[in-house]
Amino acid sequence: MNTVVKLTAAGAAIIALMTAVMIAIPGAQALVEGMDSGSTSWMLTASLLVFLMIPGVAFFYGGMLRKQSMSSIMAQTLLAIGVMTLSWVILGYSLAFGGSGGIIGNFDFFFFNGLIEDVDFGEGANALGFAMFQMMFAALTAAIVLGACAERVRFTAMAWFLVFWSVFVYVPMAHWVWGGGFESLFEWMGVNFQVLDFAGGDVVHICAGMTGLGIIAVVGSRKESTRKSRAHSIPLAFIGAMMLWVGWFGFNGGSGAWADGTAIRAMFVSQLAAAAAMVAWCICQYLVVGRVGVLGLIAGAIAGLVAITPGAGYVGIPESFVIGLVGGVVCFFAVRFIHSKCSFDDALDVFGVHGVGGIWGGIATGLFAQAKYTGGIDGLFFGSTDLIIGQIIAILITIVFCFVVSYAITFLLSKIMKVRIPEEEEPIGQDLVEHGEPAYMI
């Protein structure tokens, strides 16, 4: 009993001392008073939801591949988390969000310097929380890329690719769209064009799609037998897709940085667009193929989520329905066209869904954005041409830049190391050849 009393007294003394310090030190008191606890809590929650999407990608991709590729895609997904986290903390965030305008940021936040002390990101939102949220975006984008070039790129080669890609592709894209780069470009051109990308249509989806194509252009296609193989686990793909869908509420809802009406609307229109696109894909598949499959329904929902991402905080409810509906149709026929008419092997339709869906979403934002949601910028259907022109320019720059630089990185790596696994090892699978860990022991 004496021990309990002593511990209780000691605990009370520590709490009293901490309270006195908080009151006595102005900086500590400002830390509490300057932070909007609701927005900070939402930012932390949204960060966790976006992080949840990364293992979702692993299950989603792995389920759609052969069983001998399951461990490989999980390993590469973990690799994306590790490389992108370190790159973002050391240099990426500073180059993306340090300073404003120009081609690239600065070194003000090198190794997250100053972010711990700097609480006020705007209206009480936490700066370190925002940096962490954006770190999850970087890791997720890298994970999405993996689906395009699955079952043929060596683990070590992918590691080096992501190191360079994180700095030379993802960081410039984040700076141009969210750090003021495109705004500075248009100001230098003497025009009033605008670019809006609420949650990463350019930065995440088009970038991932074009990056995948850049890698594929160097490493080539898989063997025909591998390309024709069926998904080994539809339940895994379903679980992964549902994790992505749930995580997308944080992905889009958290991109406004604050717990407010914009977050609510972004989450709502995300759900609506996903449902509309899934139904649209379902109808198209039934009319063209004569049946509807689980993987088609999944792909339709993700197409809708991709399409609404650029405008989630900028469009109204009816407009989001149209965006999702058109997104489902456009992505369905894009995937079918790529499979039947194109020679490149986009293994898991990263370009067909993320690339094409992101392009449509960016254009749709330029069509449907409303000043009451954007803070004064209207889309084409509400009387202004500045936004749609800016969106198209940004999309074209994203397409060319991400493809060319990703191709260049992969090409240069291929000159100093083996990037592609040998053809004779492909049927065996990277699970055994590279990792020695088959996903299934039966």
VMD Tcl script that draws the C-alpha trace (Angstrom):
set ca {
  {0.00 0.00 0.00}
  {2.85 2.37 0.86}
  {4.34 1.71 -2.56}
  {1.06 2.57 -4.28}
  {0.76 5.79 -2.28}
  {4.32 6.76 -3.10}
  {3.82 6.08 -6.81}
  {0.58 8.04 -6.81}
  {2.25 10.98 -5.10}
  {5.18 10.85 -7.50}
  {2.82 10.78 -10.47}
  {0.88 13.76 -9.14}
  {4.11 15.65 -8.61}
  {5.26 14.96 -12.18}
  {1.92 16.11 -13.62}
  {2.06 19.27 -11.51}
  {5.63 19.94 -12.64}
  {4.72 19.45 -16.31}
  {1.73 21.78 -15.93}
  {3.94 24.42 -14.35}
  {6.46 24.10 -17.18}
  {3.71 24.41 -19.81}
  {2.47 27.57 -18.14}
  {5.91 29.02 -17.54}
  {7.39 28.40 -21.01}
  {5.69 30.57 -23.66}
  {6.69 28.25 -26.49}
  {5.12 25.23 -24.84}
  {1.92 27.12 -24.09}
  {1.77 28.34 -27.69}
  {2.16 24.75 -28.84}
  {-1.08 23.81 -27.11}
  {-3.02 26.98 -27.89}
  {-1.87 27.28 -31.51}
  {-2.93 23.82 -32.57}
  {-6.39 22.93 -33.78}
  {-6.78 19.57 -32.07}
  {-9.64 18.51 -34.36}
  {-7.71 19.18 -37.56}
  {-4.57 17.63 -36.11}
  {-6.46 14.48 -35.14}
  {-8.00 14.27 -38.58}
  {-4.61 14.73 -40.24}
  {-3.17 11.87 -38.17}
  {-6.16 9.67 -38.97}
  {-5.96 10.50 -42.67}
  {-2.24 9.66 -42.66}
  {-3.00 6.25 -41.20}
  {-5.73 5.67 -43.80}
  {-3.35 6.51 -46.65}
  {-0.71 4.23 -45.16}
  {-3.34 1.47 -45.02}
  {-3.62 1.78 -48.80}
  {-0.04 0.56 -49.29}
  {-0.56 -2.98 -47.94}
  {-3.87 -2.76 -49.79}
  {-1.90 -2.29 -53.00}
  {0.21 -5.36 -52.15}
  {-2.86 -7.57 -51.64}
  {-4.66 -6.10 -54.65}
  {-1.70 -6.50 -56.99}
  {-0.57 -9.82 -55.53}
  {-4.00 -11.38 -55.84}
  {-4.15 -10.50 -59.54}
  {-0.70 -11.95 -60.28}
  {0.51 -15.56 -60.32}
  {0.94 -17.24 -56.96}
  {4.72 -17.33 -57.51}
  {4.78 -13.51 -57.53}
  {2.95 -12.82 -54.26}
  {6.00 -12.55 -52.00}
  {7.80 -10.47 -54.60}
  {5.10 -7.81 -54.81}
  {4.89 -7.64 -51.01}
  {8.67 -7.22 -50.79}
  {8.68 -4.47 -53.40}
  {5.81 -2.72 -51.63}
  {7.78 -2.74 -48.38}
  {10.75 -1.46 -50.35}
  {8.63 1.47 -51.58}
  {7.72 2.34 -47.99}
  {11.35 2.26 -46.86}
  {12.95 4.15 -49.73}
  {10.26 6.81 -50.06}
  {10.10 7.45 -46.31}
  {13.83 8.03 -46.03}
  {13.99 10.07 -49.22}
  {11.05 12.23 -48.15}
  {12.45 12.94 -44.69}
  {16.02 13.61 -45.78}
  {15.41 15.70 -48.87}
  {12.07 15.19 -50.59}
  {9.74 17.29 -48.46}
  {12.14 20.22 -48.40}
  {12.57 20.23 -52.18}
  {8.81 19.85 -52.70}
  {7.49 22.34 -50.14}
  {10.48 24.47 -49.19}
  {9.96 27.95 -50.60}
  {7.47 28.65 -53.35}
  {7.54 28.81 -57.10}
  {10.39 28.04 -59.44}
  {11.49 24.67 -60.72}
  {12.23 23.15 -57.32}
  {12.09 24.06 -53.64}
  {14.97 24.64 -51.27}
  {16.79 23.00 -48.34}
  {14.98 24.83 -45.54}
  {13.38 21.60 -44.27}
  {16.36 19.30 -44.86}
  {15.88 16.24 -42.61}
  {12.57 17.82 -41.50}
  {14.49 20.69 -39.95}
  {12.16 23.09 -38.13}
  {8.99 21.06 -38.65}
  {8.86 19.80 -35.08}
  {8.85 23.31 -33.65}
  {6.77 24.93 -36.37}
  {3.19 24.12 -35.41}
  {1.24 26.63 -37.46}
  {0.86 25.29 -40.99}
  {-2.27 27.35 -41.41}
  {-5.38 27.77 -39.27}
  {-3.80 25.69 -36.53}
  {-2.95 22.65 -38.64}
  {0.29 20.94 -37.68}
  {3.21 21.31 -40.10}
  {4.86 18.02 -39.13}
  {1.51 16.28 -39.47}
  {1.13 17.66 -42.99}
  {4.66 16.55 -43.88}
  {3.88 13.04 -42.62}
  {0.62 12.96 -44.57}
  {2.50 13.89 -47.74}
  {5.12 11.24 -46.95}
  {2.38 8.60 -47.15}
  {1.40 9.96 -50.58}
  {4.97 9.56 -51.82}
  {5.19 5.96 -50.62}
  {1.78 5.09 -52.06}
  {2.64 6.54 -55.48}
  {5.77 4.40 -55.63}
  {3.74 1.32 -54.67}
  {1.22 2.00 -57.45}
  {4.04 2.08 -60.02}
  {4.98 -1.52 -59.18}
  {1.86 -2.94 -60.82}
  {2.84 -1.77 -64.29}
  {6.20 -3.54 -64.42}
  {5.36 -6.49 -62.16}
  {7.05 -9.90 -62.56}
  {10.12 -8.73 -64.46}
  {12.17 -6.07 -62.59}
  {14.83 -7.15 -60.11}
  {14.38 -6.16 -56.48}
  {17.77 -4.41 -56.32}
  {17.11 -2.56 -59.55}
  {13.75 -1.36 -58.26}
  {15.45 -0.15 -55.09}
  {17.90 2.02 -57.03}
  {15.17 3.19 -59.39}
  {13.03 4.43 -56.50}
  {15.98 6.25 -54.94}
  {16.49 8.34 -58.06}
  {12.82 8.52 -59.06}
  {11.82 9.90 -55.67}
  {14.11 12.90 -56.14}
  {14.00 13.50 -59.90}
  {10.36 12.70 -60.68}
  {8.06 12.65 -57.67}
  {9.53 15.65 -55.84}
  {9.42 18.02 -58.86}
  {5.83 16.97 -59.56}
  {4.78 17.67 -55.97}
  {6.51 21.05 -56.08}
  {5.03 22.11 -59.40}
  {1.47 21.22 -58.44}
  {1.38 21.91 -54.69}
  {4.48 24.03 -54.11}
  {3.74 26.83 -56.57}
  {5.82 25.71 -59.56}
  {3.06 25.81 -62.16}
  {1.80 29.09 -60.73}
  {5.26 30.60 -61.20}
  {5.43 29.24 -64.75}
  {2.16 30.89 -65.72}
  {3.19 34.11 -64.01}
  {6.43 34.09 -66.01}
  {4.40 33.49 -69.19}
  {2.21 36.48 -68.31}
  {-1.02 34.47 -68.34}
  {-3.66 33.84 -65.71}
  {-4.00 30.08 -66.16}
  {-4.69 28.02 -63.06}
  {-3.92 24.45 -61.95}
  {-5.96 22.61 -59.32}
  {-5.13 19.13 -58.08}
  {-6.84 18.50 -54.76}
  {-5.38 15.09 -53.91}
  {-2.97 14.01 -56.62}
  {-4.41 13.45 -60.08}
  {-1.17 14.72 -61.62}
  {1.23 14.06 -58.76}
  {0.09 10.52 -57.92}
  {-2.00 8.89 -60.64}
  {-0.80 10.30 -63.97}
  {2.74 10.29 -62.60}
  {2.47 6.61 -61.57}
  {0.92 5.61 -64.89}
  {3.56 7.35 -67.00}
  {6.37 6.14 -64.74}
  {5.19 2.60 -65.28}
  {5.21 3.09 -69.04}
  {8.73 4.53 -68.85}
  {10.00 1.44 -67.06}
  {8.15 -0.93 -69.41}
  {9.63 0.80 -72.45}
  {13.09 -0.26 -71.26}
  {12.52 -3.68 -69.68}
  {9.98 -4.95 -72.23}
  {7.12 -7.39 -71.82}
  {6.75 -10.61 -69.88}
  {6.62 -13.99 -71.60}
  {3.33 -14.66 -73.35}
  {2.51 -17.50 -70.95}
  {3.00 -15.18 -67.98}
  {0.88 -12.45 -69.54}
  {-1.98 -14.89 -70.10}
  {-1.93 -16.28 -66.56}
  {-5.02 -15.71 -64.43}
  {-5.33 -13.98 -61.06}
  {-4.32 -16.53 -58.45}
  {-6.51 -15.16 -55.61}
  {-9.59 -13.06 -56.25}
  {-10.34 -12.90 -52.48}
  {-6.92 -11.30 -51.88}
  {-7.50 -8.83 -54.70}
  {-10.92 -8.01 -53.23}
  {-9.50 -7.44 -49.74}
  {-6.77 -5.24 -51.14}
  {-9.24 -3.21 -53.20}
  {-11.47 -2.66 -50.16}
  {-8.46 -1.49 -48.16}
  {-7.75 0.97 -50.97}
  {-11.35 2.15 -51.01}
  {-11.42 2.73 -47.25}
  {-8.01 4.40 -47.34}
  {-9.15 6.71 -50.13}
  {-11.42 8.52 -47.67}
  {-8.27 9.69 -45.92}
  {-6.44 10.16 -49.21}
  {-9.04 12.61 -50.55}
  {-10.69 13.74 -47.32}
  {-7.40 14.62 -45.67}
  {-5.99 16.60 -48.59}
  {-7.64 19.81 -47.45}
  {-5.50 19.58 -44.26}
  {-8.38 20.55 -41.96}
  {-11.39 18.86 -40.43}
  {-14.08 20.96 -42.06}
  {-16.85 20.92 -44.64}
  {-14.38 20.42 -47.49}
  {-13.23 17.15 -45.92}
  {-16.82 15.97 -45.61}
  {-17.64 16.82 -49.22}
  {-14.40 15.28 -50.50}
  {-15.21 12.01 -48.76}
  {-18.81 12.01 -49.95}
  {-18.05 12.72 -53.60}
  {-15.32 10.07 -53.50}
  {-17.87 7.45 -52.49}
  {-20.36 8.65 -55.09}
  {-17.85 8.71 -57.94}
  {-16.53 5.26 -57.04}
  {-20.03 3.79 -57.03}
  {-20.97 5.50 -60.31}
  {-17.79 4.31 -62.04}
  {-18.22 0.77 -60.74}
  {-21.75 0.58 -62.12}
  {-20.64 2.15 -65.42}
  {-17.78 -0.36 -65.77}
  {-20.20 -3.17 -64.88}
  {-22.63 -2.14 -67.63}
  {-19.85 -1.77 -70.21}
  {-18.39 -5.16 -69.33}
  {-21.77 -6.85 -69.55}
  {-22.56 -5.26 -72.92}
  {-19.13 -6.02 -74.41}
  {-18.18 -9.32 -72.78}
  {-21.53 -10.72 -71.72}
  {-20.69 -11.16 -68.05}
  {-19.45 -9.19 -65.04}
  {-16.55 -10.29 -62.84}
  {-15.27 -9.29 -59.42}
  {-12.05 -7.90 -60.86}
  {-14.04 -5.73 -63.25}
  {-16.17 -4.34 -60.44}
  {-13.03 -3.63 -58.43}
  {-11.33 -1.90 -61.36}
  {-14.41 0.23 -61.96}
  {-14.53 1.45 -58.37}
  {-10.84 2.34 -58.40}
  {-11.25 4.12 -61.74}
  {-13.93 6.30 -60.14}
  {-11.77 7.04 -57.11}
  {-8.88 8.01 -59.37}
  {-11.09 10.22 -61.53}
  {-12.53 12.19 -58.60}
  {-9.18 12.65 -56.85}
  {-8.07 15.88 -58.62}
  {-11.40 17.63 -58.05}
  {-12.63 16.05 -54.80}
  {-12.58 19.35 -52.95}
  {-13.55 21.52 -55.91}
  {-16.71 20.03 -57.43}
  {-20.30 19.56 -56.31}
  {-22.25 16.34 -55.84}
  {-23.96 16.16 -59.28}
  {-20.65 16.89 -60.99}
  {-18.89 14.13 -59.05}
  {-21.52 11.66 -60.24}
  {-20.79 12.58 -63.86}
  {-17.03 12.41 -63.27}
  {-17.34 8.91 -61.84}
  {-19.72 7.70 -64.52}
  {-17.53 8.91 -67.38}
  {-14.40 7.70 -65.59}
  {-15.73 4.16 -65.44}
  {-16.56 4.12 -69.16}
  {-13.32 5.79 -70.28}
  {-11.08 3.54 -68.21}
  {-12.93 0.38 -69.27}
  {-12.40 1.06 -72.95}
  {-8.85 2.33 -72.36}
  {-7.90 -0.97 -70.72}
  {-9.54 -2.99 -73.50}
  {-7.80 -0.92 -76.17}
  {-4.41 -1.34 -74.49}
  {-4.86 -5.10 -74.18}
  {-5.99 -5.60 -77.76}
  {-4.11 -2.95 -79.74}
  {-0.94 -2.03 -77.82}
  {2.20 -4.12 -77.53}
  {3.44 -2.82 -74.18}
  {2.80 -5.02 -71.16}
  {1.16 -2.90 -68.44}
  {0.71 -5.92 -66.17}
  {-2.00 -4.58 -63.85}
  {-3.44 -1.73 -65.92}
  {-1.71 1.04 -64.01}
  {-1.75 3.34 -67.02}
  {-5.21 2.24 -68.15}
  {-6.80 2.99 -64.77}
  {-4.53 5.42 -62.92}
  {-3.05 7.20 -65.92}
  {-6.20 7.52 -68.02}
  {-8.42 8.03 -64.96}
  {-6.10 10.76 -63.69}
  {-6.08 12.49 -67.08}
  {-9.88 12.48 -67.21}
  {-10.07 13.65 -63.60}
  {-7.75 16.58 -64.27}
  {-9.74 17.63 -67.33}
  {-13.02 17.17 -65.44}
  {-11.75 19.45 -62.68}
  {-11.15 22.10 -65.32}
  {-14.71 21.61 -66.52}
  {-16.68 21.30 -63.28}
  {-14.79 23.23 -60.57}
  {-16.84 25.96 -58.88}
  {-15.61 29.19 -57.34}
  {-17.57 28.60 -54.13}
  {-15.43 25.50 -53.50}
  {-12.10 26.65 -54.94}
  {-11.86 30.09 -53.42}
  {-12.67 31.99 -56.60}
  {-11.67 29.77 -59.55}
  {-14.38 28.54 -61.91}
  {-14.20 25.74 -64.44}
  {-15.23 25.93 -68.09}
  {-18.87 25.01 -67.45}
  {-19.14 27.83 -64.92}
  {-17.79 30.56 -67.13}
  {-13.97 30.55 -67.12}
  {-11.37 29.12 -69.51}
  {-8.27 29.84 -67.40}
  {-8.57 26.66 -65.36}
  {-9.21 24.18 -68.17}
  {-6.27 25.55 -70.18}
  {-4.03 25.36 -67.12}
  {-5.18 21.81 -66.38}
  {-4.43 20.62 -69.90}
  {-0.97 22.22 -69.86}
  {-0.19 20.64 -66.49}
  {-1.39 17.23 -67.66}
  {0.73 17.37 -70.81}
  {3.81 18.41 -68.84}
  {3.18 15.59 -66.36}
  {2.81 12.99 -69.12}
  {6.00 13.99 -70.93}
  {8.15 14.68 -67.87}
  {7.29 11.53 -65.91}
  {7.70 9.24 -68.90}
  {10.96 10.74 -70.17}
  {12.73 10.95 -66.82}
  {11.52 7.51 -65.68}
  {12.68 6.03 -68.99}
  {16.06 7.77 -68.62}
  {16.56 6.50 -65.06}
  {15.69 2.92 -66.05}
  {17.85 3.08 -69.19}
  {20.88 4.37 -67.30}
  {20.46 1.76 -64.58}
  {20.31 -0.95 -67.25}
  {23.78 0.11 -68.41}
  {25.39 -0.46 -65.01}
  {23.34 -3.32 -63.54}
  {20.88 -6.06 -64.47}
  {17.39 -4.54 -64.27}
  {15.34 -7.36 -65.77}
  {15.20 -10.90 -64.42}
  {16.33 -13.53 -67.00}
  {13.60 -15.02 -69.17}
  {14.38 -18.53 -67.95}
  {13.72 -17.46 -64.35}
  {10.42 -15.74 -65.10}
  {8.27 -18.91 -65.10}
  {9.73 -19.91 -61.73}
  {8.83 -16.54 -60.26}
  {10.69 -13.97 -58.21}
  {9.33 -15.36 -54.95}
  {11.78 -18.26 -55.14}
  {14.49 -16.88 -57.41}
  {15.06 -13.57 -55.63}
  {13.60 -13.94 -52.17}
  {13.58 -17.67 -51.44}
  {10.17 -17.22 -49.84}
  {7.19 -18.76 -51.59}
  {3.98 -17.15 -50.39}
  {2.25 -20.51 -50.09}
  {3.78 -23.64 -48.58}
  {1.27 -26.14 -50.00}
}
mol new
graphics top color blue
foreach p $ca { graphics top sphere $p radius 0.5 }
foreach p [lrange $ca 0 end-1] q [lrange $ca 1 end] { graphics top cylinder $p $q radius 0.2 }
display resetview
